[in-house]
Amino acid sequence: MRYLTAALAAGFVLASSAALADDPMADTYANTVATKNVKTGQTGMLLFNSDGTYSAKGTTPDGKTVQYPGKWVIKDNGKAICLTPTLPAEAPNPPATTCSPLESHHVGDSWTVTNDHGDTFAVSMMAGR
């Protein structure tokens, strides 16, 4: 089975305010980031944690549901977020680390973003987990 790459490659969010200036990901910790690959239609949901980890749930190209954990890091002086899935060693075709522009958005916003692999995603942030 080929693992989901849609959720891994999405662009991300984040509320910018004086209170969140030190942590641009703070608005995501209690909320859900939803993604949809514009080309393939694959969907994903990401839940970010303040410890640099995330959990993802999405669909594979054949429509199966897959869940997995991963790690995230902010790079390029806060201009990009990179996601690395944590998959079992025996996973076939594990996706590579992907990076996307880190943009300022709020709960309820929807936008599109293209990652460093050339994949474009429709992204939104929803309240709650």
N, CA, C and O atoms as a GROMACS GRO file, in nm:
protein
  516
    1MET      N    1   0.084  -0.117   0.000
    1MET     CA    2   0.000   0.000   0.000
    1MET      C    3   0.089   0.124   0.000
    1MET      O    4   0.186   0.131   0.075
    2ARG      N    5   0.055   0.218  -0.082
    2ARG     CA    6   0.128   0.344  -0.084
    2ARG      C    7   0.069   0.436   0.022
    2ARG      O    8  -0.052   0.456   0.026
    3TYR      N    9   0.154   0.490   0.108
    3TYR     CA   10   0.106   0.575   0.215
    3TYR      C   11   0.065   0.712   0.164
    3TYR      O   12   0.115   0.763   0.064
    4LEU      N   13  -0.027   0.769   0.235
    4LEU     CA   14  -0.082   0.900   0.203
    4LEU      C   15   0.027   1.007   0.202
    4LEU      O   16   0.108   1.016   0.295
    5THR      N   17   0.026   1.087   0.097
    5THR     CA   18   0.118   1.200   0.095
    5THR      C   19   0.044   1.332   0.102
    5THR      O   20   0.105   1.436   0.126
    6ALA      N   21  -0.086   1.330   0.081
    6ALA     CA   22  -0.162   1.456   0.079
    6ALA      C   23  -0.150   1.531   0.210
    6ALA      O   24  -0.119   1.651   0.209
    7ALA      N   25  -0.173   1.467   0.318
    7ALA     CA   26  -0.168   1.538   0.446
    7ALA      C   27  -0.027   1.581   0.479
    7ALA      O   28  -0.008   1.682   0.547
    8LEU      N   29   0.071   1.507   0.434
    8LEU     CA   30   0.208   1.540   0.466
    8LEU      C   31   0.259   1.662   0.394
    8LEU      O   32   0.355   1.725   0.438
    9ALA      N   33   0.198   1.696   0.286
    9ALA     CA   34   0.254   1.799   0.200
    9ALA      C   35   0.178   1.929   0.207
    9ALA      O   36   0.207   2.022   0.131
   10ALA      N   37   0.082   1.938   0.293
   10ALA     CA   38  -0.003   2.055   0.295
   10ALA      C   39   0.068   2.178   0.349
   10ALA      O   40   0.171   2.168   0.415
   11GLY      N   41   0.011   2.291   0.320
   11GLY     CA   42   0.062   2.415   0.374
   11GLY      C   43  -0.008   2.447   0.503
   11GLY      O   44  -0.116   2.396   0.530
   12PHE      N   45   0.052   2.530   0.580
   12PHE     CA   46   0.000   2.549   0.714
   12PHE      C   47  -0.008   2.691   0.754
   12PHE      O   48   0.023   2.779   0.674
   13VAL      N   49  -0.046   2.718   0.866
   13VAL     CA   50  -0.131   2.817   0.912
   13VAL      C   51  -0.079   2.907   1.011
   13VAL      O   52  -0.022   2.848   1.102
   14LEU      N   53  -0.082   3.026   1.020
   14LEU     CA   54  -0.108   3.024   1.157
   14LEU      C   55  -0.141   3.156   1.212
   14LEU      O   56  -0.094   3.259   1.164
   15ALA      N   57  -0.221   3.155   1.311
   15ALA     CA   58  -0.266   3.280   1.362
   15ALA      C   59  -0.148   3.363   1.405
   15ALA      O   60  -0.058   3.315   1.473
   16SER      N   61  -0.149   3.486   1.364
   16SER     CA   62  -0.040   3.572   1.409
   16SER      C   63  -0.099   3.682   1.494
   16SER      O   64  -0.183   3.760   1.450
   17SER      N   65  -0.054   3.687   1.615
   17SER     CA   66  -0.092   3.794   1.706
   17SER      C   67   0.024   3.813   1.801
   17SER      O   68   0.117   3.732   1.803
   18ALA      N   69   0.020   3.917   1.879
   18ALA     CA   70   0.130   3.941   1.972
   18ALA      C   71   0.144   3.824   2.067
   18ALA      O   72   0.256   3.786   2.102
   19ALA      N   73   0.033   3.765   2.110
   19ALA     CA   74   0.038   3.654   2.205
   19ALA      C   75   0.101   3.530   2.144
   19ALA      O   76   0.160   3.449   2.215
   20LEU      N   77   0.088   3.515   2.013
   20LEU     CA   78   0.139   3.395   1.948
   20LEU      C   79   0.271   3.419   1.875
   20LEU      O   80   0.320   3.330   1.806
   21ALA      N   81   0.326   3.536   1.890
   21ALA     CA   82   0.446   3.572   1.815
   21ALA      C   83   0.561   3.474   1.836
   21ALA      O   84   0.638   3.448   1.744
   22ASP      N   85   0.573   3.419   1.956
   22ASP     CA   86   0.682   3.326   1.983
   22ASP      C   87   0.656   3.187   1.926
   22ASP      O   88   0.750   3.111   1.906
   23ASP      N   89   0.532   3.152   1.900
   23ASP     CA   90   0.498   3.020   1.849
   23ASP      C   91   0.392   3.033   1.739
   23ASP      O   92   0.273   3.038   1.769
   24PRO      N   93   0.435   3.039   1.612
   24PRO     CA   94   0.339   3.056   1.504
   24PRO      C   95   0.244   2.938   1.486
   24PRO      O   96   0.146   2.948   1.412
   25MET      N   97   0.271   2.826   1.551
   25MET     CA   98   0.184   2.710   1.541
   25MET      C   99   0.079   2.704   1.652
   25MET      O  100  -0.006   2.615   1.651
   26ALA      N  101   0.083   2.796   1.747
   26ALA     CA  102  -0.002   2.790   1.866
   26ALA      C  103  -0.150   2.774   1.834
   26ALA      O  104  -0.221   2.703   1.905
   27ASP      N  105  -0.199   2.838   1.729
   27ASP     CA  106  -0.342   2.830   1.696
   27ASP      C  107  -0.384   2.691   1.648
   27ASP      O  108  -0.502   2.659   1.650
   28THR      N  109  -0.291   2.610   1.606
   28THR     CA  110  -0.327   2.477   1.555
   28THR      C  111  -0.342   2.372   1.664
   28THR      O  112  -0.408   2.271   1.641
   29TYR      N  113  -0.284   2.392   1.781
   29TYR     CA  114  -0.279   2.286   1.881
   29TYR      C  115  -0.416   2.237   1.927
   29TYR      O  116  -0.429   2.120   1.963
   30ALA      N  117  -0.515   2.321   1.929
   30ALA     CA  118  -0.649   2.280   1.970
   30ALA      C  119  -0.744   2.266   1.852
   30ALA      O  120  -0.864   2.249   1.870
   31ASN      N  121  -0.688   2.274   1.730
   31ASN     CA  122  -0.772   2.275   1.611
   31ASN      C  123  -0.726   2.170   1.510
   31ASN      O  124  -0.627   2.100   1.532
   32THR      N  125  -0.797   2.160   1.399
   32THR     CA  126  -0.770   2.061   1.295
   32THR      C  127  -0.737   2.129   1.164
   32THR      O  128  -0.807   2.221   1.122
   33VAL      N  129  -0.630   2.083   1.099
   33VAL     CA  130  -0.594   2.132   0.966
   33VAL      C  131  -0.639   2.026   0.865
   33VAL      O  132  -0.594   1.911   0.872
   34ALA      N  133  -0.726   2.064   0.774
   34ALA     CA  134  -0.777   1.972   0.671
   34ALA      C  135  -0.712   2.004   0.538
   34ALA      O  136  -0.692   2.121   0.504
   35THR      N  137  -0.678   1.900   0.462
   35THR     CA  138  -0.613   1.918   0.332
   35THR      C  139  -0.682   1.836   0.224
   35THR      O  140  -0.743   1.733   0.252
   36LYS      N  141  -0.671   1.884   0.101
   36LYS     CA  142  -0.719   1.808  -0.014
   36LYS      C  143  -0.623   1.834  -0.129
   36LYS      O  144  -0.603   1.949  -0.170
   37ASN      N  145  -0.563   1.727  -0.182
   37ASN     CA  146  -0.474   1.738  -0.296
   37ASN      C  147  -0.558   1.779  -0.416
   37ASN      O  148  -0.651   1.709  -0.454
   38VAL      N  149  -0.525   1.893  -0.477
   38VAL     CA  150  -0.603   1.946  -0.588
   38VAL      C  151  -0.603   1.851  -0.707
   38VAL      O  152  -0.704   1.840  -0.776
   39LYS      N  153  -0.493   1.784  -0.732
   39LYS     CA  154  -0.481   1.694  -0.848
   39LYS      C  155  -0.547   1.558  -0.824
   39LYS      O  156  -0.621   1.510  -0.910
   40THR      N  157  -0.521   1.496  -0.709
   40THR     CA  158  -0.568   1.358  -0.685
   40THR      C  159  -0.697   1.349  -0.607
   40THR      O  160  -0.766   1.247  -0.612
   41GLY      N  161  -0.733   1.454  -0.533
   41GLY     CA  162  -0.852   1.452  -0.450
   41GLY      C  163  -0.831   1.386  -0.315
   41GLY      O  164  -0.924   1.380  -0.235
   42GLN      N  165  -0.710   1.335  -0.288
   42GLN     CA  166  -0.684   1.273  -0.159
   42GLN      C  167  -0.703   1.376  -0.048
   42GLN      O  168  -0.666   1.492  -0.064
   43THR      N  169  -0.762   1.332   0.063
   43THR     CA  170  -0.787   1.422   0.175
   43THR      C  171  -0.706   1.380   0.297
   43THR      O  172  -0.663   1.265   0.309
   44GLY      N  173  -0.685   1.474   0.386
   44GLY     CA  174  -0.614   1.446   0.509
   44GLY      C  175  -0.655   1.542   0.619
   44GLY      O  176  -0.704   1.652   0.593
   45MET      N  177  -0.633   1.497   0.742
   45MET     CA  178  -0.658   1.580   0.860
   45MET      C  179  -0.533   1.570   0.946
   45MET      O  180  -0.482   1.461   0.969
   46LEU      N  181  -0.484   1.685   0.993
   46LEU     CA  182  -0.365   1.687   1.077
   46LEU      C  183  -0.395   1.754   1.210
   46LEU      O  184  -0.464   1.855   1.218
   47LEU      N  185  -0.341   1.693   1.315
   47LEU     CA  186  -0.352   1.746   1.450
   47LEU      C  187  -0.210   1.773   1.500
   47LEU      O  188  -0.132   1.680   1.519
   48PHE      N  189  -0.178   1.900   1.521
   48PHE     CA  190  -0.043   1.938   1.562
   48PHE      C  191  -0.034   1.950   1.714
   48PHE      O  192  -0.129   1.993   1.779
   49ASN      N  193   0.080   1.911   1.768
   49ASN     CA  194   0.108   1.919   1.912
   49ASN      C  195   0.225   2.013   1.935
   49ASN      O  196   0.312   2.027   1.849
   50SER      N  197   0.227   2.077   2.051
   50SER     CA  198   0.330   2.176   2.082
   50SER      C  199   0.469   2.114   2.098
   50SER      O  200   0.568   2.187   2.099
   51ASP      N  201   0.478   1.982   2.112
   51ASP     CA  202   0.608   1.917   2.128
   51ASP      C  203   0.676   1.884   1.995
   51ASP      O  204   0.776   1.813   1.993
   52GLY      N  205   0.622   1.934   1.883
   52GLY     CA  206   0.682   1.910   1.752
   52GLY      C  207   0.636   1.781   1.688
   52GLY      O  208   0.698   1.735   1.592
   53THR      N  209   0.529   1.723   1.738
   53THR     CA  210   0.473   1.602   1.677
   53THR      C  211   0.336   1.634   1.618
   53THR      O  212   0.275   1.736   1.651
   54TYR      N  213   0.290   1.546   1.532
   54TYR     CA  214   0.155   1.557   1.477
   54TYR      C  215   0.100   1.418   1.453
   54TYR      O  216   0.174   1.320   1.448
   55SER      N  217  -0.031   1.410   1.438
   55SER     CA  218  -0.094   1.286   1.392
   55SER      C  219  -0.173   1.320   1.267
   55SER      O  220  -0.233   1.427   1.257
   56ALA      N  221  -0.172   1.228   1.173
   56ALA     CA  222  -0.239   1.249   1.046
   56ALA      C  223  -0.333   1.133   1.017
   56ALA      O  224  -0.308   1.019   1.053
   57LYS      N  225  -0.442   1.166   0.952
   57LYS     CA  226  -0.538   1.066   0.907
   57LYS      C  227  -0.580   1.109   0.768
   57LYS      O  228  -0.608   1.227   0.744
   58GLY      N  229  -0.584   1.014   0.675
   58GLY     CA  230  -0.623   1.050   0.540
   58GLY      C  231  -0.659   0.930   0.458
   58GLY      O  232  -0.679   0.820   0.509
   59THR      N  233  -0.668   0.952   0.328
   59THR     CA  234  -0.702   0.846   0.234
   59THR      C  235  -0.583   0.817   0.144
   59THR      O  236  -0.507   0.907   0.109
   60THR      N  237  -0.568   0.691   0.108
   60THR     CA  238  -0.466   0.650   0.013
   60THR      C  239  -0.522   0.666  -0.128
   60THR      O  240  -0.642   0.691  -0.141
   61PRO      N  241  -0.441   0.654  -0.232
   61PRO     CA  242  -0.494   0.667  -0.369
   61PRO      C  243  -0.607   0.568  -0.400
   61PRO      O  244  -0.692   0.596  -0.484
   62ASP      N  245  -0.608   0.453  -0.330
   62ASP     CA  246  -0.715   0.356  -0.356
   62ASP      C  247  -0.834   0.372  -0.261
   62ASP      O  248  -0.921   0.285  -0.256
   63GLY      N  249  -0.837   0.483  -0.184
   63GLY     CA  250  -0.952   0.514  -0.100
   63GLY      C  251  -0.949   0.456   0.040
   63GLY      O  252  -1.044   0.475   0.115
   64LYS      N  253  -0.843   0.388   0.078
   64LYS     CA  254  -0.834   0.332   0.212
   64LYS      C  255  -0.793   0.440   0.311
   64LYS      O  256  -0.724   0.536   0.276
   65THR      N  257  -0.838   0.424   0.435
   65THR     CA  258  -0.801   0.517   0.541
   65THR      C  259  -0.669   0.475   0.602
   65THR      O  260  -0.644   0.356   0.623
   66VAL      N  261  -0.584   0.572   0.629
   66VAL     CA  262  -0.455   0.546   0.692
   66VAL      C  263  -0.431   0.652   0.799
   66VAL      O  264  -0.466   0.769   0.781
   67GLN      N  265  -0.370   0.611   0.911
   67GLN     CA  266  -0.334   0.701   1.019
   67GLN      C  267  -0.187   0.680   1.051
   67GLN      O  268  -0.136   0.569   1.042
   68TYR      N  269  -0.119   0.788   1.089
   68TYR     CA  270   0.022   0.776   1.125
   68TYR      C  271   0.065   0.900   1.202
   68TYR      O  272   0.004   1.006   1.188
   69PRO      N  273   0.170   0.888   1.282
   69PRO     CA  274   0.227   1.004   1.351
   69PRO      C  275   0.339   1.065   1.268
   69PRO      O  276   0.381   1.008   1.167
   70GLY      N  277   0.387   1.178   1.311
   70GLY     CA  278   0.501   1.241   1.245
   70GLY      C  279   0.558   1.351   1.331
   70GLY      O  280   0.512   1.376   1.442
   71LYS      N  281   0.661   1.416   1.277
   71LYS     CA  282   0.725   1.528   1.346
   71LYS      C  283   0.725   1.649   1.254
   71LYS      O  284   0.738   1.635   1.132
   72TRP      N  285   0.711   1.767   1.311
   72TRP     CA  286   0.715   1.890   1.234
   72TRP      C  287   0.822   1.983   1.289
   72TRP      O  288   0.857   1.977   1.407
   73VAL      N  289   0.874   2.069   1.200
   73VAL     CA  290   0.973   2.168   1.240
   73VAL      C  291   0.957   2.292   1.152
   73VAL      O  292   0.925   2.281   1.033
   74ILE      N  293   0.978   2.408   1.212
   74ILE     CA  294   0.972   2.534   1.137
   74ILE      C  295   1.114   2.566   1.092
   74ILE      O  296   1.208   2.558   1.170
   75LYS      N  297   1.127   2.604   0.964
   75LYS     CA  298   1.258   2.634   0.906
   75LYS      C  299   1.256   2.770   0.836
   75LYS      O  300   1.153   2.837   0.830
   76ASP      N  301   1.371   2.808   0.784
   76ASP     CA  302   1.386   2.932   0.706
   76ASP      C  303   1.335   3.054   0.781
   76ASP      O  304   1.262   3.136   0.726
   77ASN      N  305   1.375   3.066   0.906
   77ASN     CA  306   1.336   3.181   0.988
   77ASN      C  307   1.184   3.200   0.994
   77ASN      O  308   1.134   3.312   0.986
   78GLY      N  309   1.112   3.089   1.009
   78GLY     CA  310   0.967   3.095   1.022
   78GLY      C  311   0.890   3.102   0.893
   78GLY      O  312   0.769   3.124   0.895
   79LYS      N  313   0.956   3.085   0.780
   79LYS     CA  314   0.889   3.096   0.650
   79LYS      C  315   0.838   2.963   0.597
   79LYS      O  316   0.760   2.961   0.502
   80ALA      N  317   0.880   2.850   0.658
   80ALA     CA  318   0.839   2.718   0.608
   80ALA      C  319   0.816   2.622   0.725
   80ALA      O  320   0.877   2.635   0.831
   81ILE      N  321   0.728   2.527   0.702
   81ILE     CA  322   0.707   2.418   0.797
   81ILE      C  323   0.736   2.288   0.721
   81ILE      O  324   0.692   2.270   0.608
   82CYS      N  325   0.811   2.200   0.786
   82CYS     CA  326   0.846   2.072   0.724
   82CYS      C  327   0.790   1.958   0.808
   82CYS      O  328   0.801   1.959   0.930
   83LEU      N  329   0.729   1.861   0.740
   83LEU     CA  330   0.668   1.746   0.806
   83LEU      C  331   0.741   1.619   0.767
   83LEU      O  332   0.772   1.596   0.650
   84THR      N  333   0.769   1.536   0.866
   84THR     CA  334   0.833   1.408   0.844
   84THR      C  335   0.748   1.300   0.908
   84THR      O  336   0.732   1.300   1.030
   85PRO      N  337   0.693   1.208   0.830
   85PRO     CA  338   0.613   1.100   0.887
   85PRO      C  339   0.701   1.004   0.965
   85PRO      O  340   0.818   0.983   0.932
   86THR      N  341   0.644   0.945   1.070
   86THR     CA  342   0.711   0.842   1.147
   86THR      C  343   0.638   0.712   1.115
   86THR      O  344   0.538   0.678   1.177
   87LEU      N  345   0.691   0.639   1.017
   87LEU     CA  346   0.626   0.517   0.970
   87LEU      C  347   0.711   0.396   1.006
   87LEU      O  348   0.832   0.408   1.025
   88PRO      N  349   0.647   0.279   1.016
   88PRO     CA  350   0.724   0.158   1.045
   88PRO      C  351   0.827   0.131   0.935
   88PRO      O  352   0.806   0.166   0.819
   89ALA      N  353   0.937   0.069   0.972
   89ALA     CA  354   1.045   0.039   0.878
   89ALA      C  355   0.996  -0.041   0.757
   89ALA      O  356   1.050  -0.026   0.648
   90GLU      N  357   0.896  -0.124   0.776
   90GLU     CA  358   0.848  -0.210   0.667
   90GLU      C  359   0.744  -0.141   0.577
   90GLU      O  360   0.692  -0.203   0.484
   91ALA      N  361   0.715  -0.014   0.602
   91ALA     CA  362   0.616   0.057   0.521
   91ALA      C  363   0.666   0.071   0.377
   91ALA      O  364   0.778   0.116   0.354
   92PRO      N  365   0.582   0.032   0.280
   92PRO     CA  366   0.622   0.046   0.140
   92PRO      C  367   0.608   0.192   0.094
   92PRO      O  368   0.512   0.260   0.130
   93ASN      N  369   0.703   0.237   0.016
   93ASN     CA  370   0.698   0.372  -0.041
   93ASN      C  371   0.668   0.482   0.060
   93ASN      O  372   0.579   0.563   0.037
   94PRO      N  373   0.741   0.486   0.171
   94PRO     CA  374   0.710   0.592   0.268
   94PRO      C  375   0.739   0.730   0.208
   94PRO      O  376   0.839   0.748   0.139
   95PRO      N  377   0.652   0.826   0.235
   95PRO     CA  378   0.674   0.959   0.180
   95PRO      C  379   0.794   1.026   0.246
   95PRO      O  380   0.826   1.000   0.362
   96ALA      N  381   0.858   1.112   0.173
   96ALA     CA  382   0.973   1.186   0.223
   96ALA      C  383   0.925   1.309   0.301
   96ALA      O  384   0.807   1.344   0.297
   97THR      N  385   1.016   1.372   0.370
   97THR     CA  386   0.985   1.499   0.434
   97THR      C  387   0.940   1.599   0.328
   97THR      O  388   0.998   1.606   0.219
   98THR      N  389   0.837   1.674   0.360
   98THR     CA  390   0.788   1.778   0.269
   98THR      C  391   0.783   1.911   0.343
   98THR      O  392   0.757   1.915   0.463
   99CYS      N  393   0.808   2.017   0.272
   99CYS     CA  394   0.804   2.151   0.330
   99CYS      C  395   0.707   2.239   0.252
   99CYS      O  396   0.694   2.226   0.130
  100SER      N  397   0.641   2.326   0.324
  100SER     CA  398   0.544   2.417   0.264
  100SER      C  399   0.561   2.555   0.325
  100SER      O  400   0.615   2.569   0.435
  101PRO      N  401   0.517   2.657   0.254
  101PRO     CA  402   0.522   2.792   0.311
  101PRO      C  403   0.437   2.798   0.438
  101PRO      O  404   0.330   2.738   0.445
  102LEU      N  405   0.485   2.868   0.536
  102LEU     CA  406   0.412   2.889   0.661
  102LEU      C  407   0.345   3.026   0.650
  102LEU      O  408   0.412   3.129   0.647
  103GLU      N  409   0.213   3.025   0.644
  103GLU     CA  410   0.137   3.147   0.622
  103GLU      C  411   0.047   3.174   0.742
  103GLU      O  412   0.014   3.083   0.817
  104SER      N  413   0.009   3.297   0.759
  104SER     CA  414  -0.079   3.335   0.868
  104SER      C  415  -0.225   3.315   0.829
  104SER      O  416  -0.274   3.376   0.734
  105HIS      N  417  -0.294   3.230   0.904
  105HIS     CA  418  -0.438   3.203   0.884
  105HIS      C  419  -0.503   3.181   1.019
  105HIS      O  420  -0.435   3.161   1.120
  106HIS      N  421  -0.634   3.184   1.020
  106HIS     CA  422  -0.712   3.168   1.143
  106HIS      C  423  -0.815   3.057   1.125
  106HIS      O  424  -0.843   3.016   1.012
  107VAL      N  425  -0.873   3.010   1.236
  107VAL     CA  426  -0.981   2.912   1.231
  107VAL      C  427  -1.089   2.966   1.139
  107VAL      O  428  -1.131   3.081   1.150
  108GLY      N  429  -1.134   2.881   1.047
  108GLY     CA  430  -1.236   2.919   0.950
  108GLY      C  431  -1.180   2.960   0.815
  108GLY      O  432  -1.255   2.967   0.717
  109ASP      N  433  -1.050   2.988   0.808
  109ASP     CA  434  -0.988   3.026   0.681
  109ASP      C  435  -0.969   2.904   0.590
  109ASP      O  436  -0.952   2.792   0.637
  110SER      N  437  -0.974   2.929   0.459
  110SER     CA  438  -0.942   2.830   0.357
  110SER      C  439  -0.846   2.896   0.257
  110SER      O  440  -0.860   3.014   0.228
  111TRP      N  441  -0.750   2.819   0.205
  111TRP     CA  442  -0.650   2.873   0.113
  111TRP      C  443  -0.588   2.758   0.034
  111TRP      O  444  -0.616   2.641   0.061
  112THR      N  445  -0.506   2.791  -0.061
  112THR     CA  446  -0.431   2.688  -0.134
  112THR      C  447  -0.282   2.714  -0.115
  112THR      O  448  -0.238   2.827  -0.092
  113VAL      N  449  -0.205   2.606  -0.126
  113VAL     CA  450  -0.060   2.616  -0.110
  113VAL      C  451   0.005   2.507  -0.194
  113VAL      O  452  -0.052   2.399  -0.212
  114THR      N  453   0.124   2.535  -0.243
  114THR     CA  454   0.202   2.437  -0.318
  114THR      C  455   0.328   2.407  -0.240
  114THR      O  456   0.399   2.498  -0.198
  115ASN      N  457   0.356   2.277  -0.219
  115ASN     CA  458   0.473   2.238  -0.139
  115ASN      C  459   0.598   2.228  -0.225
  115ASN      O  460   0.596   2.254  -0.345
  116ASP      N  461   0.708   2.189  -0.161
  116ASP     CA  462   0.837   2.182  -0.230
  116ASP      C  463   0.847   2.064  -0.326
  116ASP      O  464   0.948   2.051  -0.395
  117HIS      N  465   0.746   1.979  -0.333
  117HIS     CA  466   0.741   1.870  -0.430
  117HIS      C  467   0.650   1.903  -0.547
  117HIS      O  468   0.630   1.821  -0.637
  118GLY      N  469   0.593   2.025  -0.547
  118GLY     CA  470   0.508   2.070  -0.656
  118GLY      C  471   0.362   2.029  -0.644
  118GLY      O  472   0.286   2.048  -0.738
  119ASP      N  473   0.322   1.975  -0.528
  119ASP     CA  474   0.183   1.936  -0.507
  119ASP      C  475   0.105   2.055  -0.451
  119ASP      O  476   0.152   2.123  -0.360
  120THR      N  477  -0.013   2.079  -0.507
  120THR     CA  478  -0.098   2.189  -0.460
  120THR      C  479  -0.213   2.132  -0.380
  120THR      O  480  -0.272   2.030  -0.416
  121PHE      N  481  -0.244   2.200  -0.269
  121PHE     CA  482  -0.348   2.155  -0.176
  121PHE      C  483  -0.444   2.266  -0.142
  121PHE      O  484  -0.405   2.382  -0.128
  122ALA      N  485  -0.571   2.230  -0.130
  122ALA     CA  486  -0.669   2.316  -0.067
  122ALA      C  487  -0.661   2.286   0.081
  122ALA      O  488  -0.668   2.170   0.121
  123VAL      N  489  -0.647   2.389   0.163
  123VAL     CA  490  -0.625   2.372   0.306
  123VAL      C  491  -0.726   2.458   0.383
  123VAL      O  492  -0.764   2.565   0.338
  124SER      N  493  -0.768   2.408   0.499
  124SER     CA  494  -0.852   2.488   0.586
  124SER      C  495  -0.822   2.453   0.731
  124SER      O  496  -0.774   2.343   0.761
  125MET      N  497  -0.852   2.545   0.821
  125MET     CA  498  -0.837   2.517   0.963
  125MET      C  499  -0.975   2.524   1.027
  125MET      O  500  -1.047   2.622   1.014
  126MET      N  501  -1.008   2.416   1.097
  126MET     CA  502  -1.137   2.404   1.161
  126MET      C  503  -1.120   2.405   1.313
  126MET      O  504  -1.020   2.356   1.365
  127ALA      N  505  -1.216   2.462   1.382
  127ALA     CA  506  -1.212   2.466   1.528
  127ALA      C  507  -1.226   2.326   1.585
  127ALA      O  508  -1.305   2.246   1.536
  128GLY      N  509  -1.151   2.298   1.688
  128GLY     CA  510  -1.160   2.171   1.759
  128GLY      C  511  -1.082   2.058   1.695
  128GLY      O  512  -1.028   2.071   1.585
  129ARG      N  513  -1.079   1.949   1.766
  129ARG     CA  514  -1.006   1.831   1.719
  129ARG      C  515  -1.101   1.719   1.689
  129ARG      O  516  -1.058   1.611   1.648
   0.00000   0.00000   0.00000
